[in-house]
Amino acid sequence: MIRNPRTKRILSISLFIIGCVFILLAPEDAWLGVVLLSIGLGVEIGALIFRHRK
């Protein structure tokens, strides 16, 4: 695990931004939209867990 708080913060913020981009790029009517939305949500949840883990 990464112990440096600054590196952990930068990584979690970048994962959060990538998750937001996936969610915003997801089209509404296609299966690709569902896939991108689920990937985006998974990345954001992972970023939140990674940031709050001690």
C-alpha positions in Angstrom: 0.0 0.0 0.0 1.1 3.6 -0.6 2.0 5.3 2.7 2.8 8.8 1.4 -0.4 10.9 2.0 0.4 13.3 -0.8 0.8 10.5 -3.4 -2.4 8.8 -2.1 -4.3 12.1 -2.4 -3.0 12.7 -6.0 -3.9 9.2 -7.0 -7.4 9.3 -5.5 -8.2 12.7 -7.1 -7.0 11.5 -10.5 -9.1 8.3 -10.2 -12.1 10.4 -9.2 -11.6 12.7 -12.3 -11.3 9.6 -14.6 -14.5 8.2 -13.1 -16.3 11.5 -13.8 -15.1 11.5 -17.4 -16.4 8.0 -17.9 -19.7 8.9 -16.5 -20.0 12.0 -18.6 -19.0 10.2 -21.8 -21.5 7.4 -21.4 -24.2 7.6 -24.1 -27.8 7.1 -22.9 -29.2 4.5 -25.4 -26.4 2.1 -25.9 -25.0 -0.8 -24.0 -21.7 1.0 -24.3 -23.2 3.7 -22.1 -24.1 1.1 -19.4 -20.5 -0.3 -19.5 -18.9 3.2 -19.3 -21.2 4.2 -16.5 -20.5 1.1 -14.5 -16.7 1.5 -15.1 -16.9 5.1 -14.0 -18.9 4.3 -10.9 -16.5 1.5 -10.0 -13.4 3.8 -10.4 -15.0 6.5 -8.3 -15.9 4.1 -5.5 -12.4 2.7 -5.7 -11.0 6.2 -5.4 -13.1 7.0 -2.4 -12.2 3.8 -0.6 -8.5 4.3 -1.4 -8.6 7.9 -0.1 -10.3 7.0 3.2 -8.3 3.8 3.9 -5.8 4.4 6.7 
